[in-house]
Amino acid sequence: MNGKKLFGVLCLLAAMLMGVADVSAAEKAEPQTPLTEAGERLFTILQEGHRALQAEIVKSVPKIDEKKSAALVKAREAAKAAEAEANAAQAALGKISTAKALVDHARGKWIGGAEKGIAQAEAALKKATTEAEREAAKKELAKWQANKEDGIKALKERQEALDKAKLDEPKLTKANQAAQAALAQAQTNELMAAKVLLTEMESFLSSDKLDAKLVKCTVLAEATPRGLAEFALQGPEQEALVEKLLADADLMKQMVIADGASGGKYGQAMKIYTDIRKASAKAKNGVLQRLALAISLEHAVPIAQSNPQAQTGAPATVDPVKRYLHYEKAYLDGELDPAFKDLAVWEYRNAVNGDEPDWTLAWGREMLRNYRPDHIYNPDYGWRYSGVVRTDVKYGSQDVKNDKPSLQNYQNIIMNGGVCGRRAFFGRFILRCFGIPTTARPQVGHAALVHWTPQGWVVNLGAGFGCAEAKGILGLTDADFLVETQVRKYPADHIRALRAQWVGDALGEEKYNGHKKGSGGLWNIMALFAKKAIVADAKPRQLAALGTKLGEANESAETKAQAVVKTAVADADKKVAVDSKGVITIPAAACSGSVQPMKSFLGGLQLLCGGGAFHCDLDVPRAGKYALAVRLVTVQEGQKFLLTANDAKAPVEIAVPYTIGMWQQTQPVEISLVNGKNVLHFTLQDGSRGVTIKEFTLTPVK
């Protein structure tokens, strides 16, 4: 190893460390993996370089007034106490909401579901033609009747509990209002105490003179000298990458602004970044450079790939270079959201870190373009793309057993539904397909998601920011994550807060962790309050949660034949065409009834049918038999149409194929038509959740 070369790149000063601690906290915590002799030399050089940088930074950092810092500590303790009281008051009041939800569940889901089961069993009993069928129907009827009785009993008990709880509601509401007001005041006092200190630091935090040393010190602290030495010892290429990284202050700054390499694996991130830039000349500037860096940082620790069970030979982890090339092509082809080009590296990280194979991302985009383009055209970013969970991912785990090993996980979810976890997983997946940043937002006993919008991050399918039962997001508390997303909208101000954070890293401070009481050194705490102060002054809009009831899933949220974006139908959209061979093509928009037209990515319109009946009037130039086929898209199995031509006595059954979101023709069925006016009546089988139709084709039968 060429230790002297690395020594020069690091710009080490001298062995004198000017009173800096012997080793950083990170170095103390890391396992002491045996190194070769060359590795030990390289480790020593990197470690001493880190200490020398720390010494320089220590000399440049302004001293903090102890009385003012003590005032902040006192204000923080008061705010923590107020937060605990506010959470307790909110939880007490929340028990009433829980009691009400239990009543609604017993009345709607339990008793209502039982009544539906009773009706179906009674209908089956009437249709039964054999003793075995009658016995099966009677058994099913008895089961649902018993289930209804249990529901009625549960409703009575739950209603009594709710009535009792509501007696305390006025008192609890008043106590909660007082606790929340006290918390708001305590947080204001806390922020004011912090601002006093921030004023003293303003000159230092506003200057970029120390940035090159600060970011290098941060990289060394997060990667650790030992970690970089171990990476460099893998070979000449790896050693050169470490040299190049530590010599590039601008790149290191871009990395740490974006929260650094996953797991502190800066060497691996540098390798991925270099490999991407070799694979694509377009990855050197602008949006694609930011995308390349985001993937490099996020995939520095390999991400396990979720493959179909049947694909036993598929890669175990996501290939970061292929992931970049996938998004590059999708971006250049205009398949991603229009806002994708303006995102920052930190935001891209939360769009490119999915566990799905790249082909599944391509499938997700094509599926939604084919099946529910209205979710793509939705002007409301709060539900753009993710709204498909509301309309088409059935709530309930009863069909999960029908997952197919040949399908990828997200294909199975939209086919068979699931409870909160699977629904949130699919919502995040479909957002990533279109390049929208998103991540998990777990709550106690529930899974939801958050995602980017131009107005800020929003919660889908769960309680809003500040929910007492939220477990945190990306390792941050709910409140800290919200501040993080808001402050990043002001990069020129954000950098001041980051400098305080970098100083804390340089001094070997404990990092702030909102989940850990009393954590964080002074500079890390000041970084947090610098962010809060920026947000408080900017007053950005905080978006309310969307789909809270859907997330809790007291009831299924299937939307029958209702397009999100309404589309007008012109006469030209209904025009029926007849070719020289007598083949009649009927555009789906020519139909009326329980259907909704949607703008189609194929051009013109297409039709969403979520259940019920619809019809089509047409003039036929020649009477006779015709073979009818339907061009359609489905994402679920087991659906079928019943077709009646004119006044035919019995309907013809049209088997609807499971197309996995792709356009496909049904197998033709034969019908008889008269010369002149005809009416085709269609009914989608009960229980079907959605079929999208482009056109009908009638081919004369010779």
N, C-alpha and C positions, 0 to 999 in steps of 0.2 A: 504494500500500500504506500502511496506517495503522501506521507503525512505532512511533509513540509509544504506541499502544494496546497493542501487543505488549510494549513496554518495561515498561509498568505491570504487565501480567499476570505478567511474569517476575520482578517485584520486584527489579530490578537495584539493586545497592548503589552502586557508584561505579566510576570507571575504574581506581582503584588496585587492583592485583591481588595485593598482598601476597606476592610472590615465587613465584606459581604459574607453571609453564611457559607459554611463549607460546601454544602450541597443543597439543592432545592428540594422542596417537599416531594416533587415528582421523582427525583433521583433516589430519595430515601425509600419511596414506596415500591419502585420497580424491582422485579426479581433479578438477582445477580447471576445472569446466564454466563457460564464460562466463555471467555473469549480467547482467541489465539494471541500470541505475543504481538503480532501486528495489530490485531484488534484492540488490545489493551493500549497500545501507543496511540491509536487513532481516537479511542474513547477519551484518553487523557487530554489530548489536544482539543477535542470538542468541549470537554467539560471545563477546561481552563478558559477556553474562548467564551463560554457561557458566563463564567464567573467574572471575567474581565468586562463583558458588556454590562453585567449587573452593577459592577462598581462604577462605571461611567454614568449609568442611569441614576444611581443613588446620589451622586454628586450634583446632578441636575434637577432633582426633584425638590420642589418647595417644601418647607417645613409647615406642619399643620398646627394651628392653635389648639392646645389641649383643652381649654375651657369650651371652645366651640364644638370640638369633637365630642366632649362629654355631654354637651347639651343635645347633640344629635342622638347619642346612645340612649339618653333618658326619654327623648321623644319617640324613639323606635320602640322602646319597651312599653310605653303607654299605648302605642298603636297596635302592638301585638296583643296586649290585653283586651283592647277594644274589639279587635278582630275576633278573638275567641268568644267574647260575649255576643257579638253580632251573629256569628255562625251558629251558636247555641240557640239564639232567638229565632233565627231563620229555620233551623231544623225543627224546632217545636211547632212553628206555624206550618211547616211542610207536612207534618203528620196529618193535618186536616185534608190537604190535597191528596195525600196517599189514600186516606179513608174514602174520599169521594171517588178516586179512580177505581178502588175496589168495588164500590157500589155500581159504578158504570160498567165495569167488567162483568159483574154478576148479572146485571140486567141485560146488557147487550150481547157480549160474547158468549156467556154461559147459557142463560135462558134463551136468548135469541137463537144461538146455535142449535140448542136442543129442539126448539120449535121447528127450525128448518129441517133437522134430522127426522122429526116426527112426521112432517108433511111428506118428505121423500119416502119414508118407510110405508106410510099409508097409501101413497100412490103405487108403490111397488106391490103392496098387498092386493090392491085392486087389479093390477095387471097380471098377477101370478096365475099361471095356468096349470102348474103341477103342485103336488103336496110339498115337495122339497122347497119350491120357490115360496109357497105360503109360509112354511115354517121359518125359513130364513128371514122373510119380511117381518113376521111376528116377533122373532128374536131381536131384530134390529129396532122394531118399534118399542119393545119393552125396555131395551137399553136406553133409548133416547128419552122415554117417559121417566125412567128412574133418574136420568141425568138432569132432566128439567126439575124434578122434585128436589134434588140436591141443590140445584141453582136457586130455587125459591127459598130453601132453608138458608143458604149462604147469604142471599140478598137480605133476608130479614135480620140476620145477625150483623151484617155489615152496615145496614141502614141504622140499626140501633147504635152501633159504635160511632158512626158518623154523626148522628144526632147528639150523642154525648160529647163528642169532640168539639162540635160547633158551639156548644155552650161557652167554651173558653175562647172562642175565636176573637171576640172584641178585645179581650184582655191581651191575648197573644199578639194580635195585630198592633196594638198600641206599644207593647214591649218591643216588638221587632222594629217598629218605626223609630223608637227612641234609640235602640241599639245601633241601627244603621246610621242615624244622624250623629251619634257619638263617635262611631267609627270614621265617618267622613271628616269630622272635626279633628280627630286624632291624626288622621293621615295628612290633613292640611298642615297641622302643626309640625309633623314629621318632615314634610317637604320644605316647609319654611326654614327649619333648622338646617336642613341639607343645603338649601340655597345660599345660606350665609357662608358655609364652607366653600361652595362652588364659586362664589364671587371671588374669594381669595385665590382660587386655582385657575380663574378664567384665562389669565395671560398665558400660563403654562399649557393649558388644555387647548388653547386656540392656535398654538404654534406647531408647525410640522417639522421643526428643525431636528427633533429627536426621533422622528418616525422610523427611519431606516434601522436605527439601533433597537428601538422598541419592538418592531415586528420581528427582527431577527432573534431577539431574546425570547419573544413569545414562541416562535417556531422551535427554538432549542428547548424551551421549557416543556412544550407539549409533545414534541417528538422524542425528547430526552437525548442527551449525547450518546448514551448506550444504544438506544434504538437506531439512531442514525449510523452509528459505527457498525452495528450488526447488518444493516441494510447495505452499507458501502462495501462490506467484506464479501458480499455475494459475487462480486466480480468488477472488472474495470468499468463496465457500463453503469453499474450502480454507484460506484465511487464518483464517476463523472457527473451523475445526476445530483448527488449531494452537493458537490462543488458548485454546480450550476444554480441550484436552488438557493444556496446561502449567499451567492453573489448577486442575486436578482432581487433587489429590495422592492421593486414595484410589484413583482409577482407575489412575493411573500405578503406584502400589504394587502393585495387583492384576496389572497387566501385567508388571512386572519380576519379580515372584514366579513368574510362569508362564513365565519365560525370554524375555520381550520379543517384539517384532514380528519376524517373519521378515525377514531381510535388513536389519534396522534401519528398515524402512518403517513408522514409527509414524503418519505422516500418512495413509497408505493404510489402515492398520489402523483408525484413527479414523473414516475415511469408511465403511468396511464396517460397523463397529459402529453408527454412526449410522443407516445405511441399514437394517440389520436391525431396529433398535428402531422405525424408522418403519413397517416392514413388519409387525411383530408387537408388539402391546401387552404380550404375555406375556413378552417378552425383557428385562424390566426388573428381575426379582427372581429369587432362588434359582437352581435348577438351570438354567433357561433363560437367565438372565443370564450365568451362567458358560459355558454352551454358546455363546452369542452372542459373548462375548469370545474364547473359544478359537478359533472360526472366523475371527474378525477378525484375530487375531494370526497364525494359521497360514496364512491365505490372503492376507496382505499382499503376498506375492510370488505371483502367479497360479500355480495348479497345472494343468499340462497334463492334458487330459481324454483318456482312452483310449476312443475310439469304435469301433464296428464299422467295418471297412474300407468297407463298402457305404454307410455314412452319411456321404457326402462333405460334406454341408452342416451337420454337427453342430458345436456350439460347440467351439472349440479349447481352452478352459480351463474349469475348474469355476466356476460362478457361486456365490460365497459366500453370497449372500442366499438363493438357492434351496436351497443345501446346508443352511443353518440351518432353513428352513421344512420341509425333508424330515425332518430329525431331530426337530424340534418335533412334527410330526404323528405320527411313529412312536412318540415317547415318550408323547404324550397318548393314543394308541390302544393303549398297552400292548404294543407289538411289540418293544421293546428289552429287554435284560437287566435284571432287577430292581435290580441294583447301579448302573445308569446314573445314577440320581438322586443318588447320593452321591459322584460323582467330582469331582475338583478341575479347575481350568482347564487345568493342565499335562497332566493325564491325558486330558481331552477332546480336546486338540490331536492326540493320537496315535490318536484314533478317527475324526476328521472330515477327515483329510487324504488320503484315497484318491484315486486317479486315475480311478475309475469314475464314469460318469454316475449321477445320482440314481436313475434308473429301474432301473439294474442293482443298486443297493443294495436296492430294493424287491423285485426279482426274487430276489435271494439269500435274503432272509428267507422269502418265500413258497415258494421251491424247497425249502428245508430243512424248513419246516413240513409241506410235502406229502410229500416224498420220504424224509427221515430225521429225523422228529421226536424220535427217541431221542437224537440229539446235542444237542437243545435241552433235553430233560428230564434230561440227564446231570448228576448232582449234583457230579461231579468237575470243578471249574473248569479244571483243568489241560488237559482234553481237551474241555470243553464247546465246541460249535460247531466248533472246529478239528479234532476227531476225524474229521470227514468226509473229511479228506485221507487218513487211514489206510485208511478203508474204501472210498472211491470215486474217488479221484484216482489212477488207475493209474500205477505207476512205469514209465517208458520213453518214449523220444521217437519210437518208430516210427510212431505215429498222428498226430503233430503236423501232418504234411502234410495231414491231413483237416480242419484247422480251416476253418470256414466264414466267409466275409467278412460274412455277414449277422448273425453272432453277435458279442457283445462278448467281449473276451479271456477273462474269467473263465468265461463259458458254454462257451467252447471248451476251457478247461483241464479242467473236470470231465467233458467229453465225451471228450476225446482223451488226457488224462493229460499226463505230462511228467516230466522229471528234477527234481533238487532245487529249482532256481529256480522253475519253474512251480508246483510243489507248495507251496512256501513262499508264493508270491504269492497262491495261492488261499486258503491258511490265513489270511493276514492279511486278505484281502478278506472272508471269511465272518465273521471276528471283528468287523470294522468294521460289517458289516450289522446286528449286534445291539448296537453301541455299546461294544464292548470295546476298550480301548486296546491297540495293537500296533505293532510296527515291525520292520524288517529286522535280522537278526543274521548278517552275512556271516562266513564263515571262509575260510581259504585253500582254494580249489578247491571250495567248497561254500556253499550258501545255506540259511539257517534263519530262524526268527522267534522273537521274544519277545513275550509278552503279559501283561497285567494279570490278577491273580486277587486275591481278598480277602486271601489269605495272602502276597502278594508277586508279583513278576514271575517268569515261568517261560519256559525255552527249550523250544520244540517243534521236533522234526526236526533237531536238531543237538547238538553237544557242550555240556556245561554251562558255567556261568559260571567263568571262570578258565582256559578252554582256551587253550593257548599259540598256537594258530593263529587265534584270533578277531581280526577286524580292527577291532572297535569298533562301538558303537551310538550313533546320533544324534551323531556326532562325538566321543563320549567313548570311553575305553578300556572294555573289559568290566568291569573292577573299579570304575571311576568311575561307570559307568552304574548298576551294582548299588547302590552307595552312594547315588546320586541318588534312585533309586526307594525305597530304604529310609528315607532321612531325611525324605522328603516325607510319610511317615505320621505325623510328629511336627511339625506346623506351628508350634507355639509355640516349639519349639527350633530348627527350621529357620531361622526369621527371624533368629536370632542369627548364624548362618553367612552368611546373605545380606548382613547389614550389613557384614561384613568384605569381602565381594565388592564391594559398592557403594562402599566406601571406596577399594578398589583401582581401580575405574572412575573415581572422582572424581580420584584422583591421577594418572591417565593410565598406570597400570601395564600391563605386558604381561599378557594373560590367561593363566591356567594352561591348558595343553594336555598331557594325559597322553601323547599320541603324540609330543610334542616334548621331548626331554631338556633339562632345565634351564630350562624355560619358567615364566613366572609371577612376578609381584612378590610381596613379602612378604605383603601383605594378601590377595591371591588365594590364596596358598598356605595362609594361616591359615584362609581360608574352607573350603578343602578339608579341612583337618584338623579344623575345627569339625564338619563333617558326619561325618567318620570317628569322631570322639569320641562324637557323639550316637548313632551306630549301634552303636559298641562298648559303650556303656552300656546301650542298649535290648536288645541281643542278639536282633534279629529273626530269624526262621527263614529260611534260604536254601533255596529249592526246588531239587530235583534236576532235571536236564533230562529231558524226556519224548520218547521216540521217537528215541533216538540211532541205533539200528540202522536204523530206518525212514528216517531222514534220510540215512544213508549209502547206503541202498537196495541192500544186497547181494541182497536178495530182495524180490519184490513183497509188499505187505502187504494184499492184497485179503482182505476178510473175507466169506466166503460165508454168506449167510442167517443172520447173527448180529447180533441187535440189541444195542446198547450197554446199554440199560436193559431188563431183563427185565420182561415184563408177563404177569400171570396172566389166563387166559381163563375167564369164567364161562359157565354154560349160556345165560344171556340173550344173550351176545355171539354165540352160534352159531345163534341162532334164524332159521330160513328163513321168509320171508314170501311169501304168494301173494295177489295182489290179485283183484278181481272179474272181471278179464279173463283170468285164468289166468297172468299174468306172475309168474314166480318170481324173487325176489331172494335171493341167497345171500351173507351177509356173509363177508368173507374169513376171519374168525376161525373159521369152521366147517371150514376145511381143516386137514389134518394132514400131516406129512412134513418135507421139507427147507425149512422156512419158520419165521419168527419173528413173533409178534404184537407190535404196538407201539401205544401210546396215540396216538390220532389227533386232530389239531386240528379235524377235522370232527365230532368226537364219536364215542364208541365206540372200536373198534379198527380197525387196518389191518394188512396183512401184508407183511413183507419177504421176497422170494424172491431169493436170490443165486446160484441154480444148483441143479441136482438136481431131484428129483421130489416131488410132493405130490398129495394126493387129497382129494376131498370126497364124503361120503355124503349123499344126499338122497332124500326121498320125493316122487314126482311123482303128482299126482292124476289125470292123464290122459296116456295113452300118445300118442306122435306125434312130429312133428318140431318142433324148437325152434331159434330163432336165439339163439346165445350171444354176449354181449358182455361185456368186462371193463373196469371202471373202474380206471385205473391211472396211475402216474407213472413216467417214465424220465428219465434225464439222459445216456443214451448211445444211439447209433444201432445198427441192425442186429440187434436181438434178436427172438426169436420163441419161442412156446410150441408144443409138440406136445400135442394133446388126444385122449384116447381115452375114449369113453363106453362103460362096461361092458366087454364082451368084443369090441368092434369089431376087425376084422382089421387095419385101417390107421388110423393117427392122422390127425387133422385139424390142419392148420397154422394157427396164429393169428398173424398179423403184428402185432408190437408196435410201435406208433408211437413216434417220438422226440418226446416231449411238452415238452422243455426245462423239465422240473420242474413242469409244471402238470398238473392232473387232466384226463384225457381218456378217452373210450370207444374201444375197439378196433372195427374193422369186424366186424359179426356174422358168425359161421360157423354152418352148419346141422348139427345132430346129431340122432340119433334116440334117444328115451328110452322106457322101458317104464313101465307102470303100477306104482306102488309103489317099491321100493327101487332106486336107481341109484347107480353110482359113477363119478365123473369123475376121470380120471387126467391130471395135467399134468406136463410136463417142460420146463424152461427150457433152451433150446439151449446146448450147450457154448460157453464163451467169453463168455456174458452175465455182466455184473457186478452187475446189480441191477435189480429191478422191484418197485415197491411197489403193492399191490393193495388197493382198498377193498371192492369187491363184484363179484359176477357176476350178470348178468341173463339169464334165459331167457324169451324171448317166443315163444308158440305161433305156428307158421307155418300160415297158413290155406290 
